[in-house]
Amino acid sequence: MPRGSPAIKLAITVDSDVHAGVVRAAHEDELSVSAWMTEAARRSLRIRDGLAAVAEWEAEHGAFTDEEIDQARRRVRKQHARRSPPRRTRAR
């Protein structure tokens, strides 16, 4: 965590299989468990915000058509294919 942005300590309990998966993923991504959990929580919150925005839009304009959804999937796949994952440094 950057010095200007102090972290808040959070104690959580997780199932043992989740713990093993988190520890493994953090190691593979060369992150501390805290950094990995923070990124996972950010990603989850971003997804929730996106889904809420879609629901709000559909409530106002109607549901997306199958074709619109297919176009969106193709666009996301294309963008994802161009992106290379950022190299992360090991947290200390």
C-alpha angles and dihedrals in degrees: 000000000000116000092242092055109055116206124236114227113233126186114207137172120220135177114267093247090053091048092053091049093048093048091048093047093047090051092048091049091046092238135125115256089249092053092046092050091048091053091046091051091048090051091049092049091049090052092049091050091049093049090048090051091050091049090049092049092047091049089057101036106022132257121314114258122242089252092053090050091049090050091050091050091051091049093050092047091050093049092045092051091054094049121085116203114256116251109243126207123227112265116233 
